[in-house]
Amino acid sequence: MCLAIPGKILTIEEQNNVRIGRVQFGGITRETCLDFCPEAEVGDYVIVHVGFAISRVDREEAERSYALLESMGVLEAELQSDLEDL
């Protein structure tokens, strides 16, 4: 199952004309394409699905979503699944 997970943008750079951000999900940091969220900046929270930021959210909403996914026990498994796909 692929979920959209909230994360915080730590850095942004351009690679081959694509905006790439280092996004932190709890203790895990992943590269994420930011082209679908051109307004996203360092420090913003985004919802990420299969490596693409699909929307920006405020910090409170990101924290609520993250806590809910964690309480359901799907967050760690989802992040681990994403890492295995690399």
NORMO-V88757 format. One record per pair of residues at least 24 apart in sequence whose ideal C-beta (glycine too) atoms are under 10 Angstrom apart, sorted by the first residue. I is the first residue (numbers start at 1). GAP is how many residues later the second one is. D is the distance in Angstrom with one decimal. If there is no record, write none. Layout:
((I/GAP/D) (I/GAP/D))
This chain:
((1/73/7.6) (1/76/8.7) (1/77/7.2) (1/80/8.2) (2/47/6.6) (2/48/5.7) (2/76/7.5) (2/79/8.0) (2/80/8.2) (2/83/9.6) (3/44/9.7) (3/45/9.5) (3/46/7.5) (3/47/9.7) (3/62/9.7) (3/66/6.8) (3/69/9.8) (3/71/6.6) (3/72/8.2) (3/74/9.6) (3/75/5.1) (3/76/9.5) (3/78/9.5) (3/79/9.5) (4/42/9.6) (4/43/4.7) (4/44/6.5) (4/45/4.1) (4/46/8.7) (4/48/9.4) (4/49/9.6) (4/50/6.4) (4/51/8.4) (4/61/8.6) (4/65/9.6) (4/74/9.7) (5/25/9.5) (5/41/9.6) (5/42/7.2) (5/43/5.6) (5/44/7.8) (5/57/9.3) (5/60/7.8) (5/61/7.4) (5/64/6.7) (5/69/9.5) (5/70/7.1) (5/73/6.5) (5/74/7.2) (5/77/8.4) (6/39/5.6) (6/40/7.1) (6/41/5.5) (6/42/7.5) (6/49/9.7) (6/51/6.0) (6/53/9.2) (6/55/7.4) (6/56/3.6) (6/57/7.8) (6/58/8.8) (6/59/4.9) (6/60/5.4) (6/61/10.0) (6/63/8.5) (7/25/7.2) (7/37/9.9) (7/38/6.9) (7/39/6.3) (7/40/8.2) (7/41/5.5) (7/46/8.2) (7/50/9.9) (7/55/7.6) (7/59/8.4) (7/72/9.8) (8/34/9.1) (8/35/7.1) (8/36/7.5) (8/37/5.4) (8/38/8.1) (8/51/8.1) (8/54/7.3) (8/55/10.0) (8/58/9.9) (9/25/7.4) (9/28/9.2) (9/31/6.0) (9/32/7.0) (9/33/5.4) (9/34/6.5) (9/35/5.2) (9/36/7.5) (9/37/6.3) (9/39/9.9) (9/44/7.9) (9/47/9.2) (10/32/6.8) (10/33/8.4) (11/31/6.3) (12/28/7.8) (12/29/7.2) (12/30/5.8) (12/32/9.6) (19/34/9.0) (20/31/9.9) (21/25/7.7) (21/27/9.2) (21/32/6.9) (23/25/6.1) (23/28/9.6) (23/30/7.2) (25/37/9.9) (25/41/7.7) (25/44/9.8) (25/50/8.1) (25/53/9.2) (25/54/5.9) (25/57/8.8) (26/40/7.1) (26/44/7.9) (26/49/7.4) (26/50/8.6) (26/53/7.5) (27/52/9.1) (28/47/10.0) (28/48/9.4) (28/51/5.4) (28/52/8.9) (28/54/8.5) (28/55/7.3) (30/49/8.4) (30/52/7.0) (30/53/8.0) (30/56/8.6) (31/55/9.5) (48/34/9.2) (50/32/8.1) (50/35/8.8) (51/31/7.8) (51/34/8.9) (51/35/9.6))
